[in-house]
């Protein structure tokens, strides 16, 4: 998985360690088997309009986004064995539980995702 994205809200950097899962295998595996999710980490899965928590050990927040970065749905503290979906989403951002509320992420809010330059 690549560590190559940052997320901005209202022009302010809010996440700077977003890994991208954009292959079939990376999207399937996601966070399965990990023991924890660091506070400033995130996983962007694309394309993706649903996530499952089978094999997970801890809850996460899931933010479903359009291709352009409009938030369509926010699922807070999705528990292990849970499923979340948003048919209109192009991508899903997985965050440590509580991060969506802490960052004020809400439906119809715009976020900007930028690739880090090597």
C-alpha positions in Angstrom: 0.0 0.0 0.0 1.1 3.5 -0.8 1.6 6.2 1.9 0.9 9.1 -0.4 -2.1 11.3 0.5 -3.1 14.2 2.7 -6.6 15.5 3.5 -7.6 19.1 3.9 -10.8 20.5 5.2 -11.4 24.3 4.6 -7.9 24.6 3.4 -6.4 23.2 6.6 -4.4 20.0 6.7 -6.2 17.5 9.0 -4.6 14.1 8.0 -1.2 13.6 6.6 -0.7 9.8 6.5 -3.4 8.4 4.3 -2.5 5.1 2.7 -4.2 4.2 -0.6 -5.8 0.9 -1.4 -6.5 0.9 -5.1 -5.9 -2.7 -6.2 -8.3 -5.6 -5.9 -6.1 -7.3 -3.3 -5.4 -4.1 -1.3 -9.1 -3.2 -1.2 -10.0 -6.7 -0.1 -7.5 -6.9 2.7 -7.8 -3.2 3.9 -7.1 -3.2 7.7 -7.7 -6.9 8.3 -5.3 -8.4 10.7 -4.0 -5.0 12.1 -4.0 -4.6 15.9 -4.5 -0.9 16.0 -5.0 2.3 14.0 -2.7 5.2 14.8 -4.4 8.5 15.6 -3.4 10.3 12.5 -3.5 7.4 10.0 -6.2 6.7 7.5 -6.9 4.3 4.6 -8.5 5.5 1.4 -10.1 2.7 -0.5 -11.0 3.3 -4.2 -13.2 2.5 -5.9 -15.3 1.5 -3.0 -19.0 1.9 -1.9 -19.1 -0.6 0.9 -16.8 -1.9 3.7 -16.9 -4.9 5.9 -15.4 -5.4 9.3 -14.9 -9.2 9.1 -11.6 -10.1 10.7 -11.2 -6.7 12.4 -10.4 -6.3 16.1 -11.4 -2.7 16.7 -14.1 -0.2 15.6 -13.4 2.5 12.9 -15.1 5.5 11.4 -15.9 5.3 7.7 -16.5 8.3 5.5 -18.0 7.7 2.0 -17.0 10.2 -0.6 -17.7 11.2 -4.2 -14.9 11.2 -6.7 -14.6 15.0 -6.1 -14.5 14.8 -2.3 -18.0 15.5 -1.2 -19.0 13.5 1.9 -22.1 11.4 1.2 -22.2 9.4 4.5 -20.4 9.1 7.8 -20.5 5.9 9.8 -19.0 6.4 13.3 -17.5 3.6 15.3 -18.4 0.7 13.0 -17.8 -2.4 15.0 -16.0 -5.6 14.1 -18.3 -7.9 12.0 -20.2 -4.8 10.8 -21.0 -3.7 7.2 -21.5 -0.1 5.9 -22.6 0.9 2.4 -23.3 4.0 0.3 -24.3 3.1 -3.2 -23.4 6.5 -4.6 -19.9 6.6 -3.2 -16.7 6.3 -5.3 -14.3 6.0 -2.4 -14.3 5.2 1.4 -12.0 6.7 3.9 -11.4 4.5 7.0 -10.3 6.4 10.1 -9.6 5.6 13.8 -12.9 5.6 15.8 -13.8 9.1 16.9 -11.8 10.9 14.2 -14.8 11.8 12.0 -16.4 13.7 14.9 -13.1 15.2 16.0 -12.5 16.6 12.5 -16.1 17.7 12.1 -16.7 15.5 9.0 -20.3 15.6 8.0 -22.6 14.9 5.0 -22.2 17.5 2.2 -18.9 18.8 3.5 -16.1 19.0 1.0 -12.7 17.6 1.6 -9.6 17.8 -0.6 -7.3 14.8 -1.0 -3.8 15.6 -2.3 -1.1 13.2 -3.3 2.3 13.7 -1.6 5.2 14.4 -3.9 8.1 11.9 -3.6 
